[in-house]
Amino acid sequence: MSFEWFIARRYFSSSRKGASFLSFIKIMAVSGVAVGAAGLLIALAVVHGFKSTIQEKILGFGNHITVSTYTGNPITRADTLLSFVAAQPGVDAAQLAVTGQGMVQAGNYVEGTLIKGVDENGDLSDLRSYVTDGTFDLRMQENGRPGLVLGQRLARSIGASPGSTITLYTLRGSGGTELPDIMQFTLTGIYHTGIDIFDDTFVMIGFSHAARLLSVPPGMAHQVDVRVSDLGLIRQVHTQLHEELRFPLYVENIYQTYSNLFAWIDLQEQTIPFVISVMIIVAAFNLIGAVLMMVLERTRDIGILKTIGASDRSIKSIFLFEGLLVGAAGLVIGIAISLLFYWLQSTYGIIPLSEDNYFMTTAPVEPKIRDFFLVGGVTMLLCALASWLPARTAAKTDPLKVIQFGR
């Protein structure tokens, strides 16, 4: 152990009798670093949790890539297009779908909705995992009606529950002069993602029934839904299909479809760390004052050390090391606080959220190892910079004046 490191440790771990104010300053400096580090780690974990949770819900409900037409009209020779898309590299599965606007009724309650017709065995999403009441079943039921699945908010609006009879209405003419097409279904499942645009909008039924309601001729479909084999390939496969397919076909990936949600996530991730980083900078400035107080308190010690042969560089190193010890202690405490918060939030959900605004009931946390290294590195760097000025002041102390006049 070096001489400088030994003295710095003694100064940090012990307090001179009657120097209670100095001990208080040291505690406040450590606390400032701890609060700053813990705040940044917790903020980063919450932001990562928000991003992962919302992305999981969007990617679980939406289609990775959708092929449709610019005009919104059905795709002719949809089966041929389906075979072509399914054969592309990186495509895990592809499926035809029919979509259109309509009205949904249960009892005396009627709401507007977006009807989506998919394969009776299910679509390409993970919607089954979000079914909270009933089951995902679009097949013909024992009562002779086909199954239907809708979102929790929409079900609440029309007062429906599994087993309820649901009536769908669609209009063929844009002017509304024709009689609506009507078909009855049995509600088999209610899903809940926590995202309004999903839970309050979509009604899922079988492809053949949707084609009949929306007057889509055989061999045609409104879109081809695509699921890629790896999420990292979404943009690559999108570009590939965009280059291969011609007008009037239009290719859109999920990041474009829900660009507003992804932009909101990115904004959260970009701004919060910057704001919380100010806390660490403030803690570093507090550390400057703390180390300066330590220097002033130990001026006689500095004079004695210089008299017995300690160099300016050694004196500077002693107080620089002491500042780093303050930073390291604060960082360790801050990490401990953040880990305790992660456990409490994951286990008990101590921070509730409004699902209407945040799409989830509690704040999610997802700590990442790289954040600990990043926050630790930045904290220690700022502490080193904050300790440099007081350490430089200590190194310039004149030992003769200190010993002679006690200052």
Secondary structure by P-SEA (a helix, b strand, c coil): ccaaaaaaaaaaacccccaaaaaaaaaaaaaaaaaaaaaaaaaaaaaaaaaaaaaaaaaaccccbbbbbcccccccaaaaaaaaaaacccccccbbbbbbbbbbbcccbbbbbbbbbcccccccccccccccccccccccccccbbbbbbcaaaaaaacccccbbbbbbbbccccccbbbbbbbbccccccccccaaaaabbbbbcaaaaaaaaccccccccbbbbbcccccaaaaaaaaaaaaccccbbbbcccccaaaaaaaaaaaaccaaaaaaaaaaaaaaaaaaaaaaaaaacaaaaaaaaaacccaaaaaaaaaaaaaaaaaaaaaaaaaaaaaaaaaaaccccccccccccccccbbbbbbaaaaaaaaaaaaaaaaaaaaaaaaaaaaccaaaaaaccc
